[in-house]
Amino acid sequence: MIHADLGPELEAVVLNLIENGTYSSRAQVLRESEELRGWREAQVSEFTDLLERRLTTPSSAYIPVDEAFDRLYRELGIQGGGIE
C-alpha cells in the first residue's frame, strides 16, 4: 500500500468528493484521475497528429477564414456566427 501526503488543499478536495458522494473512496478518486489522465494524453496526441498533418497540407487546400468560421458555427449549431 502506498501512502502519500496530498497537502491540505488537495486532501480537502478528495475528502469533499467522497463526502458528497461523487466517489466512494480515495482509491476510486485515484483510479478515475488516472483514467482521465490517459484520456487527456490520447486527446493531446490526436490533436498533435492532426496539427502535424494540417501543417503539411499545401496552402492551396486552405479555405478563407470567414468560410472556416462559418463552417465551425454550423457544426456547433451556433446561429448568427461570423467574424466582426
Buried (B, 14 or more C-beta within 10 A) or exposed (E): EEEEEEEEEEEEEBEEBBEEEEBEEBEEBBEEEEEEEEEEEEEEEEEEEEEEEEEEEEEEEEEEEEEEBBEEBEEEEEEEBEEE
